[in-house]
Amino acid sequence: MKWLFIASTVLTLLLLGGSAMFWTLHASTGADVPRLRAVGLFRWAVVVVLGTFNIWIFTRVGGAIIDIWFPGAPPAPPPALIDGQLPGRPPPEDTAPKN
């Protein structure tokens, strides 16, 4: 999943950079073709970002469905604690006087 995010970030930055370049060309010359190319590259950048988000979400949804339909072994139960004992510590000693 890390490589998907890296590839998506690089591709998005390249598309936005190309869009900015063509938008600057349109702003400086007033030609219509660079504006159309800038708009097209920007829209492709949006497609890449939304597609990456969809892959991330549906990977989690698919994993949850698999976990629901094919559950793994349940976790081991925690050890029983004696009254006053904290997890990871020995049981308290009896300090009360014995009658």
C-alpha positions as CSV (number, residue, x, y, z in Angstrom):
1,M,0.0,0.0,0.0
2,K,3.0,2.3,0.7
3,W,4.1,2.0,-3.0
4,L,0.6,2.8,-4.2
5,F,0.7,6.1,-2.2
6,I,4.2,6.9,-3.4
7,A,3.3,6.2,-7.1
8,S,0.1,8.1,-6.8
9,T,1.8,11.1,-5.2
10,V,4.5,11.2,-7.9
11,L,2.0,10.9,-10.7
12,T,-0.3,13.5,-9.2
13,L,2.6,16.0,-8.8
14,L,3.7,15.4,-12.4
15,L,0.2,15.9,-13.7
16,L,-0.3,19.1,-11.7
17,G,3.1,20.4,-12.8
18,G,2.2,19.8,-16.4
19,S,-1.2,21.4,-15.8
20,A,0.5,24.5,-14.3
21,M,2.9,24.7,-17.2
22,F,0.2,24.7,-19.8
23,W,-1.9,27.1,-17.7
24,T,1.0,29.5,-17.6
25,L,1.4,29.1,-21.4
26,H,-2.3,29.9,-21.9
27,A,-2.1,32.9,-19.6
28,S,0.9,34.3,-21.4
29,T,-0.2,33.7,-25.0
30,G,-4.0,33.6,-24.7
31,A,-4.2,30.5,-26.9
32,D,-7.0,28.0,-26.3
33,V,-5.2,24.7,-26.8
34,P,-2.9,25.1,-23.8
35,R,-5.9,25.8,-21.6
36,L,-7.6,22.7,-22.8
37,R,-4.5,20.7,-22.1
38,A,-4.1,22.2,-18.6
39,V,-7.8,21.4,-17.8
40,G,-7.3,17.8,-19.1
41,L,-4.1,17.2,-17.0
42,F,-5.8,18.7,-13.9
43,R,-8.8,16.4,-14.4
44,W,-6.4,13.4,-14.7
45,A,-4.7,14.4,-11.5
46,V,-8.1,14.4,-9.8
47,V,-8.9,10.9,-11.2
48,V,-5.5,9.6,-9.8
49,V,-6.2,11.1,-6.3
50,L,-9.8,9.7,-6.2
51,G,-8.8,6.4,-7.6
52,T,-6.1,6.0,-4.9
53,F,-8.6,6.9,-2.2
54,N,-11.0,4.3,-3.6
55,I,-8.4,1.6,-3.6
56,W,-7.4,2.4,0.0
57,I,-11.1,2.4,1.2
58,F,-12.1,-0.8,-0.6
59,T,-9.0,-2.6,0.5
60,R,-10.1,-1.9,4.1
61,V,-13.7,-2.9,3.3
62,G,-12.6,-6.1,1.6
63,G,-10.4,-7.0,4.6
64,A,-13.3,-6.4,7.0
65,I,-15.6,-8.6,4.9
66,I,-13.0,-11.4,4.9
67,D,-12.6,-11.0,8.6
68,I,-16.3,-11.3,9.2
69,W,-16.8,-14.3,6.9
70,F,-13.7,-16.1,7.8
71,P,-12.8,-15.2,11.4
72,G,-9.4,-16.2,12.8
73,A,-8.8,-17.9,16.1
74,P,-10.0,-15.8,19.1
75,P,-7.4,-14.2,21.2
76,A,-6.2,-15.9,24.4
77,P,-8.1,-14.8,27.5
78,P,-6.3,-12.5,29.9
79,P,-5.0,-14.1,33.1
80,A,-7.3,-13.9,36.1
81,L,-6.2,-11.2,38.5
82,I,-6.4,-11.5,42.3
83,D,-8.2,-8.7,44.1
84,G,-6.0,-5.6,44.1
85,Q,-3.5,-7.0,41.6
86,L,-2.4,-4.8,38.7
87,P,-1.6,-6.3,35.3
88,G,2.1,-7.3,35.0
89,R,2.7,-7.1,38.8
90,P,2.8,-9.8,41.5
91,P,-0.3,-10.2,43.7
92,P,-0.4,-8.0,46.8
93,E,0.8,-9.4,50.0
94,D,-1.7,-9.8,52.9
95,T,-0.9,-7.0,55.4
96,A,-4.1,-7.4,57.3
97,P,-3.7,-8.9,60.8
98,K,-4.7,-12.5,61.2
99,N,-7.1,-13.3,64.1
